Amino acid sequence: MSNSKIHDLLADKAAYYLEHNCATIDKSSIHVPSGTHVDDVWANSNRNIQTIKSINTLMNHGRLSGSGYVSILPVDQGIEHSAGASFAPNPIYFDPENIVKLAIEGGCNAVASTYGVLGSVARKYAHKIPFIVKVNHNEFISYPNKFDQIMFGTIKDAWNMGATAIGATIYYGSDESARQIVEVAKAFEYAHELGMATVLWCYLRNSAFKKDGVDYHTAADLTGQANHLGVTIQADIIKQKLPSNNGGYTAINFGKTNKLVYDKLTTDHPIDLARYQVANCYMGRVGLINSGGESKGATDMAEAVMTAVVNKRAGGMGLISGRKAFQKPMNEGVDLLNTIQDVYLDNSITIA
């Protein structure tokens, strides 16, 4: 993809995103993704040789192989949002094989999905593309609906199907978060023992995070702290939603923060807000991948490119985009994934 196409998709916001200079946390402090990321970061860590090998496998597959960046296709929405809500727009994805085919055709580093999806085609595909088995989910059929991530299988089962990594979600701030933190920490410890990498969906979930008509579930300060908790339990990659605002701590008036977070370390620019998320991932030692969000149809491509540019220029490691890719014909999904990847392959787009 030419740089002109990126400009066209960003439209009148091109300069806003591509020419921004981050004056908060200096880029010299960030561990910018590169082809030597595994040697630079993980070789001196407590991760065992097999886990380092698995991280390296994730980093060196698909179109972004060797770049230091990752593009992951996540399809766990059949549980998280219901299969009907997720796959009705394109019923071919009721068949797990098409999910894996989309990830392969789309040049992704890995495919992240459920025990059932990946297990059903493991012998055919586990050696062709890295598997990330999502080990817990919010089952969304209990009435009334509740929001609680529960374990759906064992870590050994993920290893047995040839998984390169496991993924898990924690709903930080929820009534169940303490139990989830303990469960996931233990799961990650065992996954590392078996030599698998770990990816954590660091999401916030509490009705109190909405105040005076403003939703702070994606506030930079709160998501940043969720990231910091995630790297504390030794996630190798953090998945987080792109920040949409800031000041969650002060608006809700809980916990502890510092005025410098808002005066010195952030501004209202999306790249600066995402830079704070990266800072909470040990200054980028642990890669930050932002999620692509729901599919809105005609604007999906432009939104995906914007998210990729913000993530890359903030110092992040890539994008994990699902519904924008699989809720449309496969060729269009492949094109969207490739366009996201082209942002990371464009050397003219650098850290801000």
One Martini backbone bead per residue (centre of mass of N, CA, C, O) as a GRO file, in nm:
protein
  352
    1MET     BB    1   0.095   0.036   0.024
    2SER     BB    2   0.066   0.353  -0.016
    3ASN     BB    3   0.092   0.652   0.141
    4SER     BB    4  -0.154   0.779  -0.008
    5LYS     BB    5  -0.366   0.582   0.109
    6ILE     BB    6  -0.338   0.666   0.397
    7HIS     BB    7  -0.414   0.958   0.351
    8ASP     BB    8  -0.694   0.901   0.234
    9LEU     BB    9  -0.809   0.753   0.490
   10LEU     BB   10  -0.745   1.001   0.687
   11ALA     BB   11  -0.764   1.256   0.542
   12ASP     BB   12  -0.797   1.547   0.732
   13LYS     BB   13  -0.611   1.369   0.958
   14ALA     BB   14  -0.321   1.310   0.864
   15ALA     BB   15  -0.145   1.522   1.012
   16TYR     BB   16  -0.244   1.461   1.300
   17TYR     BB   17  -0.112   1.164   1.292
   18LEU     BB   18   0.171   1.182   1.114
   19GLU     BB   19   0.293   1.474   1.261
   20HIS     BB   20   0.309   1.405   1.541
   21ASN     BB   21   0.462   1.518   1.854
   22CYS     BB   22   0.579   1.373   2.135
   23ALA     BB   23   0.591   1.562   2.466
   24THR     BB   24   0.594   1.355   2.695
   25ILE     BB   25   0.695   1.062   2.637
   26ASP     BB   26   0.980   0.978   2.523
   27LYS     BB   27   1.091   0.774   2.268
   28SER     BB   28   1.367   0.692   2.410
   29SER     BB   29   1.201   0.514   2.638
   30ILE     BB   30   1.117   0.319   2.414
   31HIS     BB   31   1.051  -0.012   2.310
   32VAL     BB   32   1.084  -0.057   1.996
   33PRO     BB   33   0.983  -0.237   1.760
   34SER     BB   34   1.169  -0.528   1.637
   35GLY     BB   35   1.361  -0.787   1.505
   36THR     BB   36   1.511  -0.787   1.818
   37HIS     BB   37   1.308  -0.820   2.058
   38VAL     BB   38   1.377  -1.094   2.186
   39ASP     BB   39   1.675  -1.025   2.250
   40ASP     BB   40   1.626  -0.747   2.401
   41VAL     BB   41   1.404  -0.867   2.617
   42TRP     BB   42   1.372  -1.201   2.665
   43ALA     BB   43   1.664  -1.323   2.702
   44ASN     BB   44   1.678  -1.177   3.015
   45SER     BB   45   1.458  -1.337   3.128
   46ASN     BB   46   1.242  -1.586   3.288
   47ARG     BB   47   1.198  -1.714   3.035
   48ASN     BB   48   1.198  -1.989   2.877
   49ILE     BB   49   1.305  -2.131   2.594
   50GLN     BB   50   1.024  -2.214   2.482
   51THR     BB   51   0.888  -1.937   2.517
   52ILE     BB   52   1.083  -1.776   2.340
   53LYS     BB   53   1.018  -1.943   2.091
   54SER     BB   54   0.716  -1.865   2.080
   55ILE     BB   55   0.750  -1.564   2.051
   56ASN     BB   56   0.915  -1.587   1.790
   57THR     BB   57   0.694  -1.723   1.624
   58LEU     BB   58   0.494  -1.485   1.635
   59MET     BB   59   0.704  -1.268   1.509
   60ASN     BB   60   0.763  -1.499   1.252
   61HIS     BB   61   0.478  -1.440   1.091
   62GLY     BB   62   0.387  -1.346   0.806
   63ARG     BB   63   0.400  -1.022   0.683
   64LEU     BB   64   0.550  -0.924   0.973
   65SER     BB   65   0.798  -1.072   0.960
   66GLY     BB   66   1.068  -0.924   1.141
   67SER     BB   67   0.945  -0.629   1.245
   68GLY     BB   68   0.796  -0.646   1.555
   69TYR     BB   69   0.513  -0.697   1.448
   70VAL     BB   70   0.149  -0.756   1.489
   71SER     BB   71  -0.115  -0.972   1.341
   72ILE     BB   72  -0.439  -1.048   1.474
   73LEU     BB   73  -0.694  -1.298   1.474
   74PRO     BB   74  -1.002  -1.260   1.654
   75VAL     BB   75  -1.243  -1.543   1.745
   76ASP     BB   76  -1.467  -1.515   2.036
   77GLN     BB   77  -1.768  -1.404   1.979
   78GLY     BB   78  -1.949  -1.660   1.998
   79ILE     BB   79  -1.946  -1.609   2.313
   80GLU     BB   80  -1.931  -1.297   2.388
   81HIS     BB   81  -2.196  -1.231   2.163
   82SER     BB   82  -2.269  -1.459   1.992
   83ALA     BB   83  -2.305  -1.633   1.706
   84GLY     BB   84  -2.527  -1.471   1.570
   85ALA     BB   85  -2.407  -1.183   1.605
   86SER     BB   86  -2.131  -1.261   1.456
   87PHE     BB   87  -2.221  -1.463   1.185
   88ALA     BB   88  -2.467  -1.355   1.022
   89PRO     BB   89  -2.313  -1.163   0.817
   90ASN     BB   90  -2.113  -1.446   0.788
   91PRO     BB   91  -2.176  -1.786   0.791
   92ILE     BB   92  -1.894  -1.924   0.726
   93TYR     BB   93  -1.792  -1.878   1.041
   94PHE     BB   94  -1.917  -2.134   1.168
   95ASP     BB   95  -1.663  -2.243   1.032
   96PRO     BB   96  -1.351  -2.280   1.157
   97GLU     BB   97  -1.176  -2.299   0.898
   98ASN     BB   98  -1.233  -2.003   0.798
   99ILE     BB   99  -1.084  -1.859   1.020
  100VAL     BB  100  -0.802  -1.972   0.952
  101LYS     BB  101  -0.798  -1.888   0.655
  102LEU     BB  102  -0.808  -1.584   0.704
  103ALA     BB  103  -0.540  -1.563   0.857
  104ILE     BB  104  -0.366  -1.674   0.628
  105GLU     BB  105  -0.460  -1.492   0.388
  106GLY     BB  106  -0.402  -1.224   0.579
  107GLY     BB  107  -0.105  -1.252   0.712
  108CYS     BB  108  -0.091  -1.351   0.996
  109ASN     BB  109   0.067  -1.436   1.294
  110ALA     BB  110  -0.227  -1.513   1.419
  111VAL     BB  111  -0.479  -1.716   1.586
  112ALA     BB  112  -0.768  -1.635   1.790
  113SER     BB  113  -0.942  -1.881   1.993
  114THR     BB  114  -1.111  -2.147   2.073
  115TYR     BB  115  -1.107  -2.464   2.158
  116GLY     BB  116  -1.310  -2.559   1.942
  117VAL     BB  117  -1.202  -2.426   1.689
  118LEU     BB  118  -0.897  -2.522   1.703
  119GLY     BB  119  -0.944  -2.826   1.768
  120SER     BB  120  -1.104  -2.901   1.494
  121VAL     BB  121  -0.810  -2.810   1.317
  122ALA     BB  122  -0.524  -2.878   1.433
  123ARG     BB  123  -0.390  -3.098   1.241
  124LYS     BB  124  -0.401  -2.898   0.985
  125TYR     BB  125  -0.290  -2.593   1.130
  126ALA     BB  126  -0.076  -2.569   1.373
  127HIS     BB  127   0.178  -2.570   1.152
  128LYS     BB  128   0.078  -2.296   0.978
  129ILE     BB  129  -0.031  -2.138   1.244
  130PRO     BB  130  -0.049  -1.969   1.514
  131PHE     BB  131  -0.190  -2.049   1.824
  132ILE     BB  132  -0.452  -1.886   2.026
  133VAL     BB  133  -0.586  -1.983   2.323
  134LYS     BB  134  -0.889  -1.916   2.464
  135VAL     BB  135  -0.956  -1.982   2.815
  136ASN     BB  136  -1.166  -1.742   2.852
  137HIS     BB  137  -1.514  -1.634   2.929
  138ASN     BB  138  -1.823  -1.466   2.854
  139GLU     BB  139  -2.107  -1.601   2.915
  140PHE     BB  140  -2.417  -1.491   2.726
  141ILE     BB  141  -2.692  -1.675   2.851
  142SER     BB  142  -2.748  -1.579   3.107
  143TYR     BB  143  -3.035  -1.507   3.326
  144PRO     BB  144  -2.921  -1.254   3.369
  145ASN     BB  145  -2.679  -1.089   3.261
  146LYS     BB  146  -2.326  -1.142   3.292
  147PHE     BB  147  -1.983  -1.037   3.405
  148ASP     BB  148  -1.770  -1.326   3.358
  149GLN     BB  149  -1.470  -1.482   3.365
  150ILE     BB  150  -1.432  -1.820   3.252
  151MET     BB  151  -1.318  -2.128   3.242
  152PHE     BB  152  -1.294  -2.370   2.947
  153GLY     BB  153  -1.007  -2.502   3.024
  154THR     BB  154  -0.692  -2.630   2.972
  155ILE     BB  155  -0.356  -2.588   2.929
  156LYS     BB  156  -0.290  -2.872   2.825
  157ASP     BB  157  -0.489  -2.866   2.588
  158ALA     BB  158  -0.351  -2.640   2.433
  159TRP     BB  159  -0.082  -2.786   2.403
  160ASN     BB  160  -0.193  -3.047   2.257
  161MET     BB  161  -0.291  -2.859   1.996
  162GLY     BB  162  -0.028  -2.660   1.940
  163ALA     BB  163   0.009  -2.411   2.095
  164THR     BB  164   0.182  -2.101   2.126
  165ALA     BB  165  -0.066  -1.972   2.286
  166ILE     BB  166  -0.238  -1.785   2.532
  167GLY     BB  167  -0.558  -1.646   2.623
  168ALA     BB  168  -0.692  -1.369   2.830
  169THR     BB  169  -0.939  -1.232   3.057
  170ILE     BB  170  -0.975  -0.922   3.244
  171TYR     BB  171  -1.207  -0.757   3.474
  172TYR     BB  172  -1.130  -0.474   3.572
  173GLY     BB  173  -1.328  -0.369   3.860
  174SER     BB  174  -1.470  -0.610   3.928
  175ASP     BB  175  -1.599  -0.834   4.152
  176GLU     BB  176  -1.415  -1.077   3.998
  177SER     BB  177  -1.110  -0.989   3.964
  178ALA     BB  178  -0.951  -1.140   4.181
  179ARG     BB  179  -1.005  -1.424   4.072
  180GLN     BB  180  -0.900  -1.376   3.783
  181ILE     BB  181  -0.610  -1.305   3.854
  182VAL     BB  182  -0.540  -1.577   3.981
  183GLU     BB  183  -0.616  -1.763   3.746
  184VAL     BB  184  -0.434  -1.631   3.526
  185ALA     BB  185  -0.165  -1.646   3.668
  186LYS     BB  186  -0.163  -1.957   3.680
  187ALA     BB  187  -0.195  -2.005   3.375
  188PHE     BB  188   0.064  -1.854   3.289
  189GLU     BB  189   0.264  -2.023   3.447
  190TYR     BB  190   0.198  -2.292   3.300
  191ALA     BB  191   0.244  -2.200   3.012
  192HIS     BB  192   0.544  -2.135   3.056
  193GLU     BB  193   0.627  -2.418   3.147
  194LEU     BB  194   0.531  -2.532   2.850
  195GLY     BB  195   0.615  -2.285   2.633
  196MET     BB  196   0.403  -2.055   2.631
  197ALA     BB  197   0.253  -1.785   2.547
  198THR     BB  198   0.107  -1.456   2.654
  199VAL     BB  199  -0.231  -1.311   2.638
  200LEU     BB  200  -0.390  -0.998   2.748
  201TRP     BB  201  -0.711  -0.892   2.822
  202CYS     BB  202  -0.743  -0.548   2.942
  203TYR     BB  203  -1.036  -0.502   3.097
  204LEU     BB  204  -1.306  -0.303   3.184
  205ARG     BB  205  -1.565  -0.354   3.464
  206ASN     BB  206  -1.789  -0.089   3.558
  207SER     BB  207  -2.052   0.118   3.619
  208ALA     BB  208  -1.873   0.345   3.766
  209PHE     BB  209  -1.717   0.421   3.482
  210LYS     BB  210  -1.986   0.585   3.465
  211LYS     BB  211  -2.011   0.952   3.436
  212ASP     BB  212  -2.201   1.199   3.337
  213GLY     BB  213  -2.209   1.049   3.039
  214VAL     BB  214  -1.922   0.915   3.084
  215ASP     BB  215  -1.689   0.682   2.947
  216TYR     BB  216  -1.403   0.519   3.131
  217HIS     BB  217  -1.315   0.236   3.005
  218THR     BB  218  -1.105   0.415   2.794
  219ALA     BB  219  -0.914   0.540   2.978
  220ALA     BB  220  -0.584   0.598   3.007
  221ASP     BB  221  -0.544   0.564   3.316
  222LEU     BB  222  -0.704   0.294   3.351
  223THR     BB  223  -0.578   0.121   3.122
  224GLY     BB  224  -0.291   0.155   3.218
  225GLN     BB  225  -0.333  -0.001   3.487
  226ALA     BB  226  -0.426  -0.262   3.360
  227ASN     BB  227  -0.161  -0.313   3.215
  228HIS     BB  228   0.017  -0.321   3.471
  229LEU     BB  229  -0.122  -0.573   3.584
  230GLY     BB  230  -0.062  -0.759   3.340
  231VAL     BB  231   0.255  -0.752   3.357
  232THR     BB  232   0.270  -0.859   3.651
  233ILE     BB  233   0.151  -1.155   3.544
  234GLN     BB  234   0.322  -1.211   3.271
  235ALA     BB  235   0.261  -1.088   3.013
  236ASP     BB  236   0.371  -1.069   2.668
  237ILE     BB  237   0.087  -0.951   2.579
  238ILE     BB  238  -0.120  -0.660   2.527
  239LYS     BB  239  -0.470  -0.606   2.528
  240GLN     BB  240  -0.622  -0.294   2.409
  241LYS     BB  241  -0.805  -0.032   2.404
  242LEU     BB  242  -0.842   0.253   2.269
  243PRO     BB  243  -0.815   0.558   2.376
  244SER     BB  244  -1.083   0.820   2.438
  245ASN     BB  245  -0.975   0.924   2.721
  246ASN     BB  246  -0.962   1.085   3.049
  247GLY     BB  247  -0.984   1.097   3.403
  248GLY     BB  248  -1.104   0.858   3.578
  249TYR     BB  249  -1.000   0.898   3.864
  250THR     BB  250  -1.113   1.192   3.906
  251ALA     BB  251  -1.414   1.150   3.829
  252ILE     BB  252  -1.462   0.906   4.041
  253ASN     BB  253  -1.290   0.918   4.297
  254PHE     BB  254  -1.039   0.696   4.301
  255GLY     BB  255  -0.779   0.601   4.426
  256LYS     BB  256  -0.451   0.658   4.272
  257THR     BB  257  -0.272   0.950   4.169
  258ASN     BB  258  -0.127   1.205   3.945
  259LYS     BB  259  -0.101   1.517   3.812
  260LEU     BB  260   0.126   1.440   3.601
  261VAL     BB  261  -0.039   1.258   3.417
  262TYR     BB  262  -0.196   1.523   3.296
  263ASP     BB  263   0.041   1.748   3.267
  264LYS     BB  264   0.293   1.552   3.137
  265LEU     BB  265   0.200   1.241   3.022
  266THR     BB  266  -0.050   1.395   2.886
  267THR     BB  267  -0.297   1.439   2.639
  268ASP     BB  268  -0.561   1.462   2.390
  269HIS     BB  269  -0.395   1.289   2.216
  270PRO     BB  270  -0.407   0.970   2.101
  271ILE     BB  271  -0.099   0.912   2.109
  272ASP     BB  272  -0.050   1.003   2.405
  273LEU     BB  273  -0.250   0.805   2.533
  274ALA     BB  274  -0.110   0.547   2.418
  275ARG     BB  275   0.167   0.599   2.546
  276TYR     BB  276   0.067   0.542   2.834
  277GLN     BB  277   0.005   0.248   2.782
  278VAL     BB  278   0.295   0.168   2.706
  279ALA     BB  279   0.434   0.254   2.970
  280ASN     BB  280   0.261   0.028   3.134
  281CYS     BB  281   0.442  -0.182   2.945
  282TYR     BB  282   0.735  -0.127   3.018
  283MET     BB  283   0.802   0.066   2.777
  284GLY     BB  284   0.746  -0.190   2.562
  285ARG     BB  285   0.844  -0.468   2.645
  286VAL     BB  286   0.545  -0.508   2.637
  287GLY     BB  287   0.326  -0.556   2.404
  288LEU     BB  288   0.096  -0.339   2.234
  289ILE     BB  289  -0.239  -0.423   2.148
  290ASN     BB  290  -0.496  -0.310   1.959
  291SER     BB  291  -0.826  -0.293   1.902
  292GLY     BB  292  -1.069  -0.274   1.637
  293GLY     BB  293  -1.355  -0.342   1.683
  294GLU     BB  294  -1.637  -0.283   1.552
  295SER     BB  295  -1.849  -0.311   1.287
  296LYS     BB  296  -1.953  -0.031   1.045
  297GLY     BB  297  -1.848  -0.083   0.752
  298ALA     BB  298  -1.746   0.172   0.553
  299THR     BB  299  -1.532   0.268   0.801
  300ASP     BB  300  -1.329   0.039   0.870
  301MET     BB  301  -1.065   0.108   0.721
  302ALA     BB  302  -1.013   0.387   0.845
  303GLU     BB  303  -1.017   0.294   1.143
  304ALA     BB  304  -0.788   0.089   1.122
  305VAL     BB  305  -0.566   0.284   1.032
  306MET     BB  306  -0.580   0.477   1.268
  307THR     BB  307  -0.515   0.268   1.488
  308ALA     BB  308  -0.241   0.182   1.373
  309VAL     BB  309  -0.103   0.459   1.380
  310VAL     BB  310  -0.132   0.510   1.681
  311ASN     BB  311   0.011   0.259   1.783
  312LYS     BB  312   0.282   0.293   1.637
  313ARG     BB  313   0.345   0.597   1.733
  314ALA     BB  314   0.332   0.511   2.045
  315GLY     BB  315   0.482   0.198   2.053
  316GLY     BB  316   0.342  -0.032   1.950
  317MET     BB  317   0.282  -0.384   1.812
  318GLY     BB  318  -0.033  -0.371   1.718
  319LEU     BB  319  -0.312  -0.562   1.582
  320ILE     BB  320  -0.655  -0.674   1.682
  321SER     BB  321  -0.875  -0.794   1.425
  322GLY     BB  322  -1.211  -0.907   1.366
  323ARG     BB  323  -1.502  -0.797   1.277
  324LYS     BB  324  -1.389  -0.625   1.038
  325ALA     BB  325  -1.312  -0.905   0.885
  326PHE     BB  326  -1.553  -1.139   0.932
  327GLN     BB  327  -1.811  -0.933   0.856
  328LYS     BB  328  -1.714  -1.018   0.562
  329PRO     BB  329  -1.591  -1.091   0.293
  330MET     BB  330  -1.296  -1.247   0.262
  331ASN     BB  331  -1.153  -1.051   0.064
  332GLU     BB  332  -1.210  -0.800   0.246
  333GLY     BB  333  -1.070  -0.904   0.498
  334VAL     BB  334  -0.791  -0.931   0.374
  335ASP     BB  335  -0.759  -0.634   0.292
  336LEU     BB  336  -0.776  -0.518   0.575
  337LEU     BB  337  -0.536  -0.668   0.700
  338ASN     BB  338  -0.325  -0.566   0.491
  339THR     BB  339  -0.360  -0.264   0.553
  340ILE     BB  340  -0.267  -0.274   0.840
  341GLN     BB  341   0.015  -0.397   0.779
  342ASP     BB  342   0.116  -0.159   0.597
  343VAL     BB  343   0.163   0.038   0.825
  344TYR     BB  344   0.403  -0.138   0.954
  345LEU     BB  345   0.571  -0.143   0.671
  346ASP     BB  346   0.591   0.167   0.690
  347ASN     BB  347   0.882   0.356   0.736
  348SER     BB  348   0.743   0.652   0.746
  349ILE     BB  349   0.611   0.531   1.002
  350THR     BB  350   0.674   0.660   1.317
  351ILE     BB  351   0.763   0.737   1.610
  352ALA     BB  352   0.660   1.022   1.805
   0.00000   0.00000   0.00000
